[in-house]
Amino acid sequence: MSNVVLIKTAAELNEMKKYYQANLSEKQPQGSVFSAKTPSCTITAYKSGKVLFQGGGSVAEASKWGDTPLVAPKKEKKEIGSHLPKDFASLSVVGSDEVGTGDFFGPMTVVATYVSKEKIPLLKELGVQDSKNLNDEKIMNIAKQIKDVIPYSLLTLHNEKYNQMQQSGMSQGKLKALLHNQAINSVLQKISPEKPDAILIDQFAQEGIYFNYLKQQPNIQRENVYFSTKAESVHLAVAAASILARYAFILRFADLSKKAGFHLTKGAGPKVDECAARLIHEKGAQALSQFVKLHFANTDKAKKLYNKKYSNN
C-alpha cells in the first residue's frame, strides 16, 4: 500500500477538512484534525501539520494540494542537521531554498547563495535568519543589503511556464530539483575557482528521489551535498537564500496584482478562491494560467465559486 506524507499549515488543514467534508470519518486517530476516506485512499491530518495519504490513489490525491508527494512516514525521528559534519554552521557553504510552491497565485522562486565563513558575522549583523520569522518589510530591507554582499543565483518559474511543464507530466518535486540544481551550478560558476566546504539544500525530497529527478541532467552536483529539513536554521547560506527568494516572490506577486487589477492573496485558503473567482469574472477562465498553479484544488473551487457568485449577473 502506498503511503504519502505532506506538511501543511493549520489554515491549509482547515481548508482540506472543508474539501473532504463529504468523506469525513466519525472515528479519528488520537492527535488528528480529521480523517477522511475517498474511493482511492484514506487521508488523515494531524495537529503537527502532517497529512498522511494511504492507499493506491495516494500520490494522485496528494498532488491536488500543491505539493509533490515525496516522503513516506519515518519511524525514527532524527534531530535536524544531525547527519551534517561537525561545526557545519561555521563552514563556507552554498545553500538553496525555494518559495511560492504552496501559493496558488505567484511563481515558484528558487535561490542559491554562497556564504563564506568570513561573511557569517556580517550576515548575522544584518539580521539574516529564517524568512518565515520575518515580515515582508524586514525581508525587503535585509534582502536589499545582502544581495550586493554575497554571490547568489535567482530563478523564477512563472505560472504559464510552470503550468506547461506540470501538464506535460513533470511533477512539482522534479521542477524544484531542476531549479535547485541549476541555481547551485550557477553560484559555483560565479565563485570559481573557489570551492565551498559543502552544499546544503533545504530538503523537499529524500536524497535518492532528488538525484533521481536529475538523472538526465548533464551537470549534477553530488560532491559534499547535504539535505536537511529546516535548513534555514542550520546554516545562514540557506537562510539568506530563503530571504532573497521571498524578496523576489514579493516583487513578482505585486506585479501580478497590478496585472490582475486588484490585490491578490497569498497562500491557498478561501480568500484565494475568492480572488481567483473574481479574476475569472473580470478576465475570463483562460487568464488563470498566467496567474495560478492550475493543478491546485483551488482551481475547481474558484470555478464553482464563480458560477455561484457571478455567472447569473
C-alpha positions in Angstrom: 0.0 0.0 0.0 1.3 3.4 -1.0 1.9 5.9 1.8 2.5 9.7 1.2 3.0 12.5 3.7 2.6 16.2 3.2 3.4 19.0 5.6 0.6 21.7 5.8 -0.2 24.8 7.9 -3.1 25.0 10.3 -5.0 27.1 7.7 -4.4 24.6 5.0 -5.5 21.7 7.2 -8.8 23.6 7.8 -9.2 24.1 4.0 -8.5 20.4 3.4 -11.1 19.4 6.0 -13.7 21.5 4.2 -12.8 20.0 0.9 -13.2 16.4 2.3 -16.4 17.3 4.3 -18.5 14.7 2.5 -15.8 12.0 3.1 -15.1 12.6 6.8 -14.9 9.6 9.1 -16.5 9.6 12.5 -13.5 7.9 14.1 -10.4 10.0 14.3 -6.9 8.8 15.4 -5.5 10.5 18.5 -3.9 13.8 17.7 -5.6 14.2 14.4 -7.6 17.1 13.0 -9.7 14.9 10.7 -9.8 11.6 8.9 -11.5 11.1 5.5 -11.9 8.2 3.1 -12.2 8.6 -0.6 -12.7 5.8 -3.2 -8.9 5.8 -3.8 -7.3 6.4 -0.4 -7.6 7.4 3.2 -6.5 10.9 4.4 -5.5 11.6 8.0 -4.4 15.1 9.0 -2.6 15.6 12.3 -2.2 18.7 14.5 1.5 18.5 13.9 0.8 19.6 10.3 1.4 16.2 8.8 -1.2 14.8 6.4 -1.0 11.1 5.7 -2.4 9.6 2.5 -2.8 5.8 2.4 -3.9 3.7 -0.5 -3.5 3.1 -4.2 -4.5 6.6 -5.1 -2.4 8.4 -2.5 0.0 10.0 -5.0 -2.7 11.4 -7.2 -4.8 12.6 -4.3 -1.8 14.3 -2.5 -0.8 16.1 -5.7 -4.1 18.1 -5.6 -2.7 20.1 -2.7 0.1 21.9 -4.4 3.0 19.7 -3.2 4.7 16.7 -4.8 4.1 13.7 -2.6 7.7 12.7 -1.7 8.1 11.2 1.7 6.7 8.2 3.5 6.3 8.2 7.3 9.5 7.6 9.1 9.7 5.5 12.2 12.8 7.2 13.6 12.9 10.9 14.2 16.3 12.4 13.8 17.5 15.7 15.2 17.6 18.4 12.5 21.1 18.5 10.9 22.3 15.6 13.0 23.9 14.0 9.9 25.9 17.0 9.0 29.7 17.5 9.6 30.7 18.9 12.9 30.5 22.7 13.3 28.6 22.9 10.0 27.2 26.4 10.8 30.8 27.8 10.7 31.7 26.4 7.3 31.7 28.1 3.9 28.5 26.8 2.3 26.4 27.1 -0.8 22.7 26.9 0.3 19.5 26.8 -1.7 15.8 27.3 -0.9 12.6 27.9 -2.7 9.3 29.8 -2.1 6.0 30.0 -3.8 5.4 26.3 -4.1 2.4 26.3 -1.8 0.9 29.6 -3.1 -1.9 29.3 -5.7 -1.0 32.7 -7.1 2.6 33.7 -7.9 5.6 31.9 -9.3 7.9 29.3 -8.0 11.1 31.0 -6.9 14.4 29.3 -6.2 17.6 30.9 -4.9 21.1 29.6 -4.1 23.7 31.6 -2.3 27.3 31.3 -1.2 28.2 32.3 2.3 31.8 32.0 3.1 32.8 31.6 6.7 34.3 35.2 6.6 30.8 36.6 5.7 28.9 34.8 8.5 29.4 37.5 11.2 28.3 40.2 8.7 25.1 38.3 7.8 24.3 37.8 11.5 24.8 41.6 12.0 22.4 42.3 9.1 19.7 40.1 10.8 19.7 37.2 8.4 17.5 34.3 9.7 14.7 32.1 8.6 12.4 34.2 6.3 9.4 32.6 7.9 10.2 34.6 11.1 10.3 37.9 9.2 7.5 40.1 7.9 7.6 41.4 4.3 9.1 44.7 5.3 12.0 43.2 7.1 12.6 40.8 4.3 12.7 43.6 1.8 15.2 45.6 3.9 17.5 42.7 4.6 17.4 41.4 1.0 18.4 44.8 -0.3 21.5 44.7 1.9 22.7 41.2 1.3 22.1 40.9 -2.5 25.2 43.0 -3.0 27.3 41.2 -0.3 27.1 37.6 -1.3 27.1 35.7 -4.6 23.7 34.3 -5.5 21.5 32.9 -8.3 17.8 33.6 -8.6 15.5 31.5 -10.8 11.8 32.3 -11.3 9.4 29.9 -12.9 6.4 32.0 -13.9 3.0 30.4 -13.8 2.4 30.0 -17.5 5.7 28.0 -17.9 5.1 26.2 -14.7 1.6 25.0 -15.9 3.0 23.9 -19.3 5.7 21.8 -17.6 3.4 20.4 -15.0 0.8 19.5 -17.6 3.5 17.8 -19.7 3.9 15.3 -16.8 6.6 16.9 -14.8 5.9 16.9 -11.0 6.4 19.8 -8.8 9.1 17.9 -7.0 11.1 17.5 -10.2 10.6 21.1 -11.1 12.1 22.0 -7.7 15.0 19.7 -8.1 15.8 21.0 -11.6 15.8 24.6 -10.4 17.8 23.9 -7.2 20.5 22.1 -9.3 20.6 24.9 -11.9 20.8 27.7 -9.2 23.6 25.8 -7.3 25.6 25.3 -10.6 25.2 29.0 -11.4 26.6 30.0 -8.0 29.5 27.5 -8.2 30.4 29.1 -11.6 30.3 32.6 -10.1 32.7 31.7 -7.2 35.1 29.5 -9.2 37.9 28.6 -8.7 36.9 28.9 -5.0 35.0 25.9 -3.8 32.6 25.6 -0.8 33.1 23.3 2.1 29.6 21.9 1.4 26.3 22.4 -0.4 23.1 22.4 1.7 19.7 22.0 0.2 16.5 22.7 2.2 15.1 19.2 2.0 11.9 18.8 0.0 12.6 15.2 -1.1 14.6 12.3 0.1 18.2 12.3 -1.3 17.6 9.4 -3.6 14.5 10.9 -5.1 16.2 14.2 -5.6 19.0 12.7 -7.6 16.6 10.5 -9.5 14.8 13.7 -10.7 18.1 14.9 -12.1 19.3 11.7 -13.7 19.0 13.0 -17.2 20.7 16.3 -16.4 24.3 16.9 -17.8 25.7 18.6 -14.7 24.6 17.2 -11.4 26.3 18.4 -8.2 26.9 15.4 -5.9 30.1 16.2 -4.0 29.6 17.3 -0.4 25.9 17.8 -1.0 23.7 17.6 2.1 20.0 17.8 2.7 18.2 19.0 5.8 14.7 20.0 6.8 14.5 23.5 8.3 17.9 24.1 6.8 17.5 27.9 7.3 18.3 27.2 11.0 21.3 25.0 10.1 23.3 27.5 8.0 23.0 31.2 7.1 23.5 30.3 3.4 20.0 28.7 3.3 18.6 31.5 5.4 20.0 34.1 3.0 18.6 32.1 0.1 15.2 32.0 1.8 15.2 35.8 2.3 16.3 36.5 -1.3 13.7 34.1 -2.7 10.9 35.6 -0.6 12.1 39.1 -1.7 11.8 38.2 -5.3 8.5 36.5 -4.8 7.0 39.6 -3.1 8.1 41.8 -6.0 6.7 39.3 -8.6 3.4 39.0 -6.6 3.0 42.7 -6.5 3.4 42.8 -10.3 0.9 40.1 -10.6 -1.6 42.0 -8.5 -1.1 45.0 -10.8 -1.7 42.8 -13.8 -4.9 41.5 -12.2 -6.1 45.0 -11.4 -6.8 44.2 -7.7 -4.9 42.9 -4.7 -4.2 39.1 -4.8 -3.9 37.0 -1.7 -1.0 34.7 -0.8 -1.4 31.1 0.2 -4.2 28.7 -0.8 -7.1 29.4 1.5 -10.7 30.5 0.9 -9.7 34.2 0.2 -7.5 32.9 -2.6 -10.5 31.2 -4.1 -12.5 34.4 -4.0 -9.6 36.3 -5.8 -9.5 33.6 -8.5 -13.3 33.7 -8.9 -13.1 37.5 -9.4 -10.2 37.0 -11.8 -12.3 34.6 -13.9 -15.2 37.1 -13.8 -13.0 40.1 -15.0 -10.6 38.4 -17.3 -12.0 35.0 -18.2 -11.0 31.5 -17.2 -8.4 31.4 -19.9 -6.4 34.0 -18.0 -5.9 31.8 -14.9 -2.8 30.0 -16.4 -0.9 33.3 -16.2 -1.7 33.8 -12.5 -2.1 30.5 -10.8 -0.9 26.9 -10.5 -3.7 25.2 -12.3 -3.3 21.7 -10.7 -4.1 23.1 -7.2 -7.5 22.2 -5.8 -8.2 25.9 -5.7 -8.9 26.0 -9.4 -12.0 23.9 -9.2 -13.2 25.6 -6.1 -12.7 29.0 -7.8 -14.7 28.0 -10.8 -17.5 26.7 -8.6 -17.5 30.0 -6.6 -17.5 31.9 -9.9 -20.6 30.0 -11.1 -22.3 30.6 -7.8 -21.4 34.3 -7.4 -21.0 35.8 -10.9 -22.4 33.6 -13.7 -26.0 34.8 -13.2 -25.0 38.5 -13.1 
